Amino acid sequence: MSDNPLLSLGFDMPFEDIKPEHFEPAVDLLLEKAEQELQALIHIEGERTVNNTLKAYDRLGEGLYRVYGLLTHLNSVVTSPEIRAVLQAVQPKITAFYTRVSLSQELYQGLKDFAASAEGQSLTGAKRRLLELALDEFRRSGADLPADKKQRLEEINMRLSEITTKYSQNVVDSTAEFELIIEDESKLAGLPESARAAARQSAESKGKEGWRFTLAQPSYLPVMFYLDDAEIRKTMYLAFNQRGSNEPYNNEPLINEILALRKEKAQLLGYKNFADLVLEDRMAKNGDRALQFEQEMADKIRPVFQRENAELLEYRRALEGETAPELQPWDVSYYSEKLRKANYDFDEEALKPYFAVDKVMEGLFEITRRVYGVTIKEVSGVQVWHPEVKTYEIFNEEGQKLARFFADWFPRETKRSGAWMNSFMTGDRDGAFEPHLCLMCGNLTPAVGDQPALLTHSDVETIFHEWGHLIHHALSHVEVKSLAGTNVAWDFVELPSQIMENWAWEREALDLFAHHHQTGETIPEDLFEKMVAARNFRAANVAMRQLSFGTTDLMLHMQYQPDQDGSVLDYSRNLLGQFMPVQPGPEFKMITSFSHLFASPVGYGAGYYSYKWAEVLDADAFSRFRNEGIFNRATGQDFLDKILSRGASEDPAKLFRDFMGRDPDPNALLERSGLLV
């Protein structure tokens, strides 16, 4: 055990020394230590104080949590049978411990006793908020339940932990299993040269002839947007939207069980449904309010949505004649891209030479320096989990190191899909100052041949989005660790990420990094104007897609009853179809790969609406930067002081009011999207 690197994890993470077999013995030992911490916290001799109660509670099981977080991270980025096996072995033990903590009547009573003490009564700021939230969380976790209901709740939590992990693994495996090899080059008509080269390189990497396509987004999306062959588009579309639906990776029974267990859990705790349980401590407060928000937005947008879809069919028939068939789901992106090019003479491929990934990162760092006064430097000699990972550090204007972070941008078959940010360590701000340690990952278009990795503008937005999350954590300055960084209400957490995307549309910001990778020239003015003009192309469809996810999520967690509503596949397909330009057929099974909802015990379950909710916040908040200057240092400092650095130390609605001087205006988003009618 003395050689186990997981038992002495510090700021310098020893990724290259860590082996799967290290995890289970380390977890067992750290569970013992966490249990000792719990017992010491429960059995305080003498008076309860901030240090022996509140601070100890804030840091309870910190070592265990770090090791478990590292394990789940490795499962996301370099998964293997060995990593999965150890995750399956330790997850029940860890879940059992944290469930027991959340149900501990003795710990709950200890916190209540401290709250009633003179010191507890005199608390202010983040410490007072922690105590209030902790007591509320104990109640919401079932600490007031009788013993039999506590036992059932513990069983539910254990089972949810187990089956949501299985759901996630099924999505990863079914995604990785698919490949389409095309040997006839004539079938690639319409596909951009960059996508052809990537497909050729992918085939060669597998020792195969021709062109290889997978369901990773850099491979999948160019086919759907550009490939002329409708049958190949159909094949890819069906494969993508049936991930996790076929044996041995069938997630349908897991979804049914997850929904049933979440409903039972909510009712055990005295809530009408899972949405009300989840949203009580978020800005929306309950499921009805979140669903009302979704429906009000959809009602405002639907007339434009219907007009856009009529225009798309009309465009196809203008191209192919009045007898051209109705659009199929795998036709929508293809004809939309043609219409966008016709309307704006704009092809997103034309932008890719200006978005070399390293230059994008350099520009992002310069924007951050100008707005928030921090400097980012790449560092070497740091261990990483894969050779593609890069390491950086963030410094304030006084030269103090605020954070280190890792960036892992490209797809691998051992890496889950999507893009995300996470943290390994929240640095101390209530004692000796420690830097934060965090990461961001994605699945962006990789380099081909001698060219650098060239990104779409959508890829650039993804980097800016995840960076917004990362600096929310990295620039956090909260004395309570569990309230720091991105540990905020989930309908507020997307504000820092989504507001960053705005800079990717500003000429002044783009000129810092959008330089042609061969000539060094900035984006020509006519191409920039076309890009901006096309920004809101089919904006109603983009918005309705997001609303479809949020509404379906809420309905599944609030109203779905299998005995009355039929299969979860049919129910979700019918709901999603109300927001789609073309009604999907029975082959559409997207819900079986909707990892945001079902790949963790809570995740975005009953909370997906928060993306659109936070879009309202970000559109409104960025209007202040637009008015005062996108690089206005004073405005940036105000956003840093009142939102980015504050974590959950204050109610999010108050933080927003502190920055804007008022409550959010929903019309700001509709106006930015060209949907205010």
C-alpha positions in Angstrom: 0.0 0.0 0.0 2.9 2.4 0.6 3.6 2.2 -3.2 0.0 3.1 -4.1 0.1 6.6 -5.7 -3.6 7.1 -5.0 -3.0 7.4 -1.3 -0.9 10.5 -1.6 -2.6 12.4 -4.4 -1.5 16.0 -4.4 -1.6 18.8 -7.0 0.8 17.0 -9.3 -1.3 14.0 -10.4 0.8 10.9 -11.1 -1.3 9.7 -14.1 1.5 7.6 -15.6 2.1 5.7 -12.3 -1.6 4.9 -11.7 -2.8 1.5 -12.6 -6.4 0.1 -12.4 -5.3 -2.4 -9.7 -4.4 0.6 -7.4 -8.0 1.8 -7.1 -9.9 -0.8 -5.1 -7.3 -1.1 -2.2 -7.0 2.7 -2.1 -10.8 3.1 -2.0 -11.1 0.5 0.8 -8.5 2.4 2.9 -9.9 5.8 2.1 -13.4 4.5 3.0 -12.0 3.5 6.4 -10.5 7.0 6.8 -13.7 8.7 5.7 -15.6 6.6 8.2 -13.3 7.7 11.0 -13.8 11.3 9.9 -17.6 10.8 10.0 -17.5 9.3 13.5 -15.2 12.1 14.8 -17.6 14.6 13.3 -20.6 12.9 15.0 -19.0 12.4 18.4 -17.7 15.9 19.2 -16.6 16.3 22.8 -17.5 19.7 24.1 -18.9 22.6 22.2 -19.4 22.5 18.4 -17.5 25.1 16.4 -17.0 26.2 12.8 -13.8 24.2 12.7 -14.8 20.9 14.3 -18.3 20.8 12.7 -18.9 23.0 9.7 -15.4 22.9 8.2 -15.1 19.2 9.0 -18.4 18.6 7.3 -17.3 20.5 4.2 -14.3 18.3 3.8 -15.7 15.0 4.9 -14.3 12.2 2.7 -12.3 14.6 0.5 -9.6 12.1 -0.2 -12.1 9.4 -1.1 -14.0 11.8 -3.4 -10.8 12.7 -5.2 -9.9 9.1 -6.0 -13.4 8.3 -7.1 -13.5 11.4 -9.3 -10.2 10.3 -10.9 -11.5 6.8 -11.5 -14.7 8.1 -13.2 -12.6 10.5 -15.2 -10.3 7.7 -16.5 -13.4 5.7 -17.4 -14.5 8.7 -19.5 -11.2 9.3 -21.4 -9.3 6.0 -21.5 -11.8 3.4 -20.6 -10.8 -0.3 -20.5 -12.2 -3.6 -19.3 -9.9 -3.3 -16.2 -11.1 0.3 -15.4 -14.7 -0.7 -15.8 -14.3 -3.7 -13.6 -12.8 -1.7 -10.8 -15.5 1.0 -11.1 -18.1 -1.7 -10.9 -16.4 -3.1 -7.8 -16.0 0.2 -5.8 -19.0 2.1 -6.9 -21.5 0.3 -4.6 -19.2 0.8 -1.6 -18.7 4.5 -2.2 -22.4 5.0 -2.9 -23.3 3.2 0.3 -21.0 5.5 2.3 -22.3 8.7 0.9 -25.9 7.6 1.2 -25.3 6.7 4.8 -23.8 10.1 5.4 -26.8 11.8 3.8 -29.2 9.7 6.0 -27.2 10.0 9.2 -29.6 11.3 11.9 -26.6 11.8 14.3 -24.8 14.0 11.8 -28.0 15.9 11.0 -28.6 16.5 14.7 -25.0 17.6 15.1 -25.4 20.3 12.4 -28.7 21.3 14.0 -27.1 21.7 17.4 -24.3 23.8 15.8 -26.9 25.9 14.0 -28.6 26.6 17.4 -25.3 27.6 19.1 -24.2 31.2 19.5 -21.4 30.7 16.9 -23.8 29.1 14.5 -26.3 31.9 14.9 -23.6 34.5 14.2 -22.4 33.0 10.9 -22.3 35.2 7.8 -21.5 34.8 4.1 -20.6 31.5 2.6 -20.3 29.7 5.9 -23.9 30.6 6.8 -25.1 29.5 3.4 -23.3 26.2 3.7 -25.0 25.5 7.0 -28.4 26.4 5.6 -27.9 24.3 2.5 -26.5 21.4 4.4 -29.6 21.2 6.7 -31.9 21.5 3.7 -30.0 18.8 1.9 -30.2 16.4 4.8 -34.0 16.9 4.8 -34.1 16.4 1.0 -31.9 13.3 1.3 -34.2 11.6 3.7 -32.6 12.2 7.1 -36.0 12.7 8.7 -37.4 9.4 7.3 -38.1 6.4 9.5 -35.7 3.6 9.4 -37.5 1.4 6.9 -37.8 4.2 4.4 -34.2 5.1 4.9 -33.2 1.6 4.1 -35.3 1.6 0.9 -33.8 5.0 -0.1 -30.3 3.6 0.3 -31.3 0.6 -1.9 -32.6 3.0 -4.5 -29.4 5.1 -4.5 -27.2 2.0 -4.8 -29.2 0.6 -7.7 -29.3 4.0 -9.5 -25.6 4.2 -9.3 -25.2 0.8 -10.8 -27.6 1.0 -13.7 -26.8 4.6 -14.8 -23.1 3.5 -15.1 -24.3 0.6 -17.2 -26.4 2.9 -19.3 -23.3 5.1 -20.0 -21.1 2.1 -20.9 -23.7 0.8 -23.3 -23.7 4.2 -25.1 -19.9 4.2 -25.4 -19.8 0.6 -26.6 -22.5 0.8 -29.1 -21.0 4.1 -30.5 -17.6 2.5 -30.8 -18.9 -0.7 -32.4 -20.2 1.0 -35.5 -18.2 1.7 -38.6 -19.1 2.2 -42.2 -16.4 1.5 -44.8 -17.0 3.0 -48.3 -14.7 1.8 -51.1 -16.3 3.5 -54.0 -15.1 7.1 -54.1 -18.0 8.2 -56.3 -20.3 7.7 -53.2 -18.5 10.5 -51.4 -19.9 13.2 -53.7 -20.5 16.4 -51.8 -18.3 15.5 -48.9 -15.7 18.2 -48.1 -12.1 17.3 -48.8 -11.2 17.6 -45.1 -13.8 15.0 -44.1 -12.6 12.7 -46.9 -9.0 13.0 -45.7 -10.1 12.2 -42.1 -12.1 9.2 -43.2 -9.2 7.9 -45.3 -6.8 8.4 -42.3 -9.4 6.6 -40.1 -9.5 3.6 -42.5 -5.7 3.4 -42.7 -5.4 3.5 -38.9 -7.5 0.3 -38.9 -5.6 -1.3 -41.8 -8.5 -1.0 -44.2 -9.0 0.2 -47.7 -11.3 3.1 -48.6 -12.9 5.6 -46.3 -14.1 4.8 -42.7 -16.9 6.6 -41.0 -17.9 6.3 -37.4 -20.5 7.9 -35.1 -18.0 10.3 -33.5 -19.3 13.7 -34.3 -16.3 14.9 -36.5 -17.0 11.9 -38.7 -20.8 11.8 -38.4 -21.7 15.5 -38.9 -20.0 16.1 -42.3 -21.9 13.1 -43.7 -25.2 14.5 -42.5 -24.6 18.0 -43.7 -22.8 17.4 -47.0 -22.9 13.9 -48.5 -25.1 13.7 -51.5 -26.0 10.0 -51.2 -29.2 9.9 -49.2 -29.0 6.2 -48.5 -25.6 6.6 -46.8 -27.0 9.5 -44.8 -29.9 7.3 -43.8 -27.6 4.5 -42.7 -25.6 6.9 -40.5 -28.7 8.6 -39.1 -30.3 5.4 -38.1 -27.1 4.1 -36.5 -26.6 7.3 -34.6 -30.2 7.4 -33.3 -30.3 3.8 -32.4 -27.2 3.7 -30.2 -27.9 1.9 -26.9 -31.1 0.3 -28.3 -30.0 -3.1 -29.4 -28.6 -6.1 -27.6 -26.2 -6.5 -25.9 -26.3 -2.7 -25.3 -30.1 -2.2 -24.9 -30.8 0.7 -22.6 -34.6 0.7 -22.8 -35.1 -1.5 -19.7 -32.5 0.6 -17.8 -34.4 3.8 -18.7 -37.7 2.3 -17.4 -36.0 1.3 -14.1 -34.2 4.6 -13.7 -37.4 6.6 -14.1 -39.3 4.3 -11.8 -36.6 4.5 -9.1 -36.3 8.3 -9.4 -40.1 8.6 -9.0 -40.2 6.3 -6.0 -37.3 8.2 -4.4 -39.1 11.5 -4.9 -42.3 10.2 -3.4 -40.4 8.6 -0.4 -39.1 12.1 0.3 -42.5 13.7 0.1 -42.4 15.2 -3.4 -45.0 14.9 -6.1 -42.3 13.9 -8.7 -38.6 13.7 -9.3 -38.5 17.2 -11.0 -39.9 18.8 -7.8 -37.2 17.1 -5.7 -34.4 18.1 -8.1 -35.5 21.7 -8.7 -36.4 22.8 -5.3 -33.0 24.3 -4.7 -32.6 25.7 -8.3 -33.7 28.9 -9.8 -36.9 27.3 -11.3 -37.9 25.9 -7.8 -40.2 23.2 -9.2 -41.1 21.1 -12.2 -44.2 23.1 -13.1 -42.3 26.4 -13.4 -39.6 24.8 -15.5 -42.2 23.2 -17.8 -44.1 26.5 -18.0 -40.8 28.2 -19.1 -40.2 25.6 -21.8 -43.8 25.8 -23.1 -43.8 29.6 -23.1 -40.6 29.7 -25.1 -41.9 27.1 -27.5 -45.2 29.0 -28.1 -43.3 32.2 -28.9 -40.9 30.4 -31.3 -43.3 27.9 -33.0 -44.7 30.3 -35.7 -41.1 31.0 -37.0 -40.3 27.3 -36.6 -43.2 26.4 -38.9 -42.2 29.0 -41.4 -38.6 27.8 -41.5 -39.7 24.2 -42.2 -42.1 25.2 -45.0 -39.2 27.2 -46.6 -36.9 24.2 -46.5 -39.3 22.0 -48.3 -40.0 24.7 -50.8 -36.3 25.1 -51.4 -35.9 21.4 -52.1 -38.8 21.5 -54.6 -37.2 24.5 -56.2 -34.1 22.4 -56.7 -35.7 19.1 -57.7 -39.1 20.0 -59.0 -42.6 20.0 -57.5 -42.6 16.2 -57.4 -39.7 16.1 -55.0 -40.6 13.9 -52.0 -41.2 15.2 -48.5 -38.1 15.6 -46.4 -36.9 12.7 -44.3 -35.1 13.2 -41.0 -31.7 12.4 -42.7 -32.4 15.1 -45.3 -32.9 18.0 -43.0 -29.3 18.9 -42.3 -28.3 18.3 -45.9 -30.8 20.6 -47.4 -30.5 23.1 -44.6 -26.8 23.5 -45.4 -27.5 23.9 -49.1 -30.2 26.6 -48.3 -27.8 28.4 -46.0 -25.2 28.5 -48.7 -27.7 29.7 -51.2 -29.1 32.4 -48.9 -25.8 33.7 -47.5 -23.2 32.2 -50.0 -21.7 30.8 -46.8 -20.1 27.4 -46.3 -18.8 26.7 -42.8 -16.0 24.7 -44.4 -14.6 28.0 -45.7 -13.9 29.0 -42.1 -11.9 26.0 -41.1 -8.5 27.1 -42.4 -8.8 30.1 -40.0 -9.4 27.9 -36.9 -6.3 25.9 -36.1 -6.9 24.6 -32.6 -3.7 25.9 -31.0 -4.4 29.4 -32.3 -8.0 29.2 -31.0 -6.6 28.4 -27.6 -4.1 31.2 -27.8 -6.8 33.7 -28.7 -9.1 32.4 -26.0 -6.4 33.0 -23.4 -5.8 36.5 -24.7 -9.5 37.3 -24.5 -9.5 36.0 -20.9 -6.5 38.2 -20.1 -8.1 41.3 -21.4 -11.5 40.7 -19.8 -10.4 39.2 -16.4 -6.8 40.2 -16.0 -5.4 36.6 -15.8 -2.6 35.0 -17.8 -2.5 31.4 -19.1 0.7 29.6 -19.9 1.3 26.1 -21.3 3.6 24.0 -19.0 5.6 20.9 -19.7 6.9 18.0 -17.6 3.5 17.3 -16.1 2.1 13.8 -16.2 -1.1 13.4 -18.3 -3.5 10.5 -19.0 -2.9 10.5 -22.8 -0.1 11.9 -25.1 -2.6 14.3 -26.8 -3.4 16.0 -23.5 -1.9 19.5 -23.0 -1.3 21.2 -19.6 -1.7 24.9 -18.7 -1.6 27.2 -15.7 -3.5 30.3 -14.8 -1.9 33.3 -13.0 -3.4 36.5 -11.7 -2.0 40.0 -12.2 0.2 39.6 -9.1 1.8 36.4 -10.6 0.0 34.1 -8.1 -0.9 30.7 -9.6 -4.7 30.3 -9.5 -5.1 27.0 -11.2 -3.7 24.3 -13.5 -5.8 22.6 -16.1 -5.7 19.9 -18.8 -7.2 20.0 -22.3 -8.0 16.8 -24.1 -9.8 17.7 -27.4 -9.8 14.8 -29.8 -11.9 11.6 -30.2 -10.7 8.1 -29.2 -12.6 4.8 -29.2 -11.8 4.6 -25.4 -13.3 8.1 -24.8 -16.9 9.0 -24.3 -18.6 11.4 -26.8 -19.5 15.0 -26.2 -17.6 17.8 -24.5 -17.3 18.5 -20.8 -15.4 20.2 -18.0 -14.6 18.8 -14.6 -12.3 19.3 -11.6 -9.8 17.2 -9.8 -9.3 19.5 -6.9 -10.8 22.6 -5.4 -8.0 24.7 -3.8 -8.3 26.0 -0.3 -9.5 29.6 0.2 -10.0 29.4 3.9 -6.4 28.7 5.0 -3.1 28.3 3.1 -4.0 29.3 -0.5 -4.0 26.4 -2.9 -4.5 26.5 -6.7 -7.5 24.7 -8.3 -6.9 21.7 -10.6 -9.4 21.1 -13.4 -9.8 19.8 -17.0 -11.8 20.2 -20.2 -12.4 17.5 -22.8 -14.1 17.3 -26.2 -14.4 15.4 -29.4 -13.2 17.9 -32.0 -12.0 17.4 -35.6 -8.4 16.0 -35.3 -5.4 16.9 -37.4 -5.1 15.2 -40.8 -1.7 14.6 -42.4 0.7 17.5 -42.0 -2.1 20.1 -41.4 -2.9 21.3 -37.9 -6.3 20.3 -36.4 -8.7 22.7 -38.2 -12.0 23.4 -36.4 -15.5 24.4 -37.5 -16.9 27.5 -36.0 -19.2 25.2 -34.0 -16.1 23.5 -32.6 -14.8 26.9 -31.6 -18.0 27.7 -29.8 -17.6 24.3 -28.0 -14.1 25.2 -26.8 -15.3 28.7 -25.6 -18.3 27.0 -23.8 -16.2 24.5 -21.9 -13.7 27.3 -21.1 -16.5 29.3 -19.5 -17.1 26.3 -17.2 -13.4 26.0 -16.5 -12.8 29.6 -15.5 -15.9 29.5 -13.3 -14.0 26.9 -11.3 -10.4 28.2 -11.8 -11.2 31.8 -10.8 -13.5 30.8 -7.9 -12.6 32.3 -4.6 -15.0 30.9 -2.0 -13.9 29.9 1.6 -16.2 26.9 1.5 -14.9 24.2 -0.9 -18.3 22.5 -1.5 -19.8 25.9 -2.6 -16.9 26.8 -4.9 -16.6 26.9 -8.7 -19.3 25.1 -10.7 -21.0 23.7 -7.6 -24.0 26.0 -8.2 -27.6 25.6 -9.2 -27.8 23.7 -12.5 -30.0 26.3 -14.1 -27.3 28.9 -13.3 -24.2 26.8 -14.1 -24.5 27.3 -17.8 -24.4 31.1 -17.6 -20.5 31.3 -17.3 -20.1 28.8 -20.1 -22.7 30.1 -22.6 -21.7 33.7 -22.1 -18.2 32.9 -23.3 -19.6 31.7 -26.7 -20.5 35.3 -27.5 -16.9 36.3 -27.9 -16.6 33.7 -30.7 -18.9 36.0 -32.8 -17.2 39.3 -32.2 -14.9 40.6 -35.0 -12.5 42.2 -32.5 -12.2 38.9 -30.6 -11.9 36.7 -33.7 -9.0 38.9 -35.1 -7.0 37.8 -32.1 -6.9 34.2 -33.2 -8.8 33.5 -36.5 -5.8 33.6 -38.8 -5.4 31.4 -41.9 -3.1 28.5 -40.9 -1.0 29.0 -44.1 -1.1 32.7 -44.9 -1.7 34.2 -41.4 -4.5 36.4 -42.8 -7.5 37.2 -40.7 -11.0 36.2 -41.9 -11.9 38.3 -44.9 -14.6 40.9 -44.2 -17.1 39.5 -46.7 -16.7 36.0 -45.2 -17.1 37.4 -41.7 -20.3 39.3 -42.7 -21.7 36.1 -44.3 -20.9 34.2 -41.1 -22.7 36.7 -38.9 -25.6 37.0 -41.3 -26.0 33.2 -41.2 -25.8 33.0 -37.4 -29.5 33.0 -36.9 -30.2 30.8 -39.9 -33.0 28.4 -38.9 -32.6 29.7 -35.3 -36.1 28.6 -34.5 -35.2 25.0 -35.3 -32.0 25.3 -33.2 -34.1 26.6 -30.3 -36.9 24.0 -30.7 -34.3 21.2 -30.7 -33.1 22.4 -27.3 -36.6 22.8 -26.0 -37.5 19.3 -27.2 -34.8 17.8 -25.0 -35.8 19.9 -22.0 -39.6 19.3 -22.4 -39.2 15.6 -22.9 -36.9 15.3 -19.9 -39.4 17.1 -17.7 -42.4 15.1 -19.0 -40.6 11.8 -18.4 -39.8 12.8 -14.8 -43.2 14.5 -14.1 -46.0 12.8 -16.0 -44.9 9.6 -17.8 -46.8 6.5 -16.6 -45.8 3.4 -18.5 -49.1 1.5 -17.9 -51.0 4.4 -19.5 -48.6 6.0 -21.9 -47.0 2.9 -23.5 -43.3 2.3 -24.1 -40.8 4.9 -23.1 -39.5 4.8 -26.7 -42.9 5.7 -28.2 -43.6 8.3 -25.5 -40.3 10.1 -25.9 -40.4 9.9 -29.7 -43.9 11.5 -29.8 -42.8 14.3 -27.5 -39.6 15.0 -29.4 -41.4 14.8 -32.7 -43.5 17.9 -31.7 -40.3 19.9 -31.9 -38.7 18.3 -35.0 -39.0 19.6 -38.6 -39.8 16.0 -39.7 -41.8 13.5 -37.7 -39.5 10.6 -36.8 -40.4 7.1 -37.5 -40.3 4.1 -35.1 -36.6 3.6 -35.9 -35.8 6.8 -34.0 -34.7 5.8 -30.5 -32.5 8.7 -29.5 -33.6 8.4 -25.8 -31.5 5.3 -25.4 -28.3 7.4 -25.9 -29.4 10.5 -24.1 -26.5 10.4 -21.6 -27.2 13.8 -20.1 -30.4 12.3 -18.5 -29.5 8.7 -17.7 -25.7 8.3 -17.4 -25.5 9.2 -13.7 -27.9 8.9 -10.7 -29.1 12.5 -11.2 -27.1 14.2 -14.0 -29.3 16.5 -16.0 -32.3 14.4 -15.1 -35.3 16.9 -14.8 -32.7 19.6 -15.4 -32.0 19.8 -19.1 -34.3 22.9 -19.4 -31.4 24.7 -17.7 -29.5 25.1 -21.0 -32.3 27.3 -22.4 -32.9 29.0 -19.0 -29.2 29.9 -18.8 -29.3 31.1 -22.5 -31.7 33.8 -21.3 -29.3 34.7 -18.5 -26.2 34.8 -20.9 -27.9 36.8 -23.7 -29.0 39.4 -21.1 -25.7 39.5 -19.2 -23.7 39.8 -22.4 -25.8 42.8 -23.5 -23.9 44.7 -20.7 -20.5 43.8 -22.4 -21.9 44.8 -25.7 -22.9 48.2 -24.3 -19.7 48.8 -22.3 -17.1 47.1 -24.5 -16.4 43.4 -25.0 -12.9 43.9 -23.6 -13.9 46.4 -20.9 -11.8 45.5 -18.0 -14.1 47.0 -15.4 -17.1 45.1 -16.7 -15.1 41.9 -16.7 -13.9 42.5 -13.2 -17.5 43.1 -12.2 -18.6 39.8 -13.7 -15.6 38.1 -12.0 -16.4 39.6 -8.6 -20.1 39.2 -8.7 -20.6 35.9 -10.5 -17.5 33.9 -11.6 -15.6 34.0 -8.3 -18.7 33.5 -6.1 -19.7 29.9 -6.7 -22.8 29.1 -4.7 -21.9 31.4 -1.9 -25.0 33.4 -2.6 -28.4 32.8 -4.1 -27.9 32.8 -7.9 -30.8 35.1 -8.6 -29.2 37.7 -6.3 -25.8 37.2 -8.0 -27.4 38.0 -11.4 -29.2 41.0 -10.0 -25.9 42.2 -8.5 -24.3 42.2 -11.9 -27.2 43.5 -14.0 -29.1 45.6 -11.5 -32.3 43.8 -12.3 -33.9 40.4 -13.0 -33.3 38.7 -16.3 -35.2 39.7 -19.4 -36.3 36.7 -21.5 -36.6 38.8 -24.6 -32.9 39.3 -24.7 -32.5 35.7 -26.0 -35.3 36.0 -28.6 -33.8 39.3 -29.8 -30.3 37.9 -30.2 -31.7 34.9 -32.1 -33.8 37.0 -34.4 -37.0 35.4 -33.0 -38.6 38.4 -31.3 -41.8 38.7 -33.3 
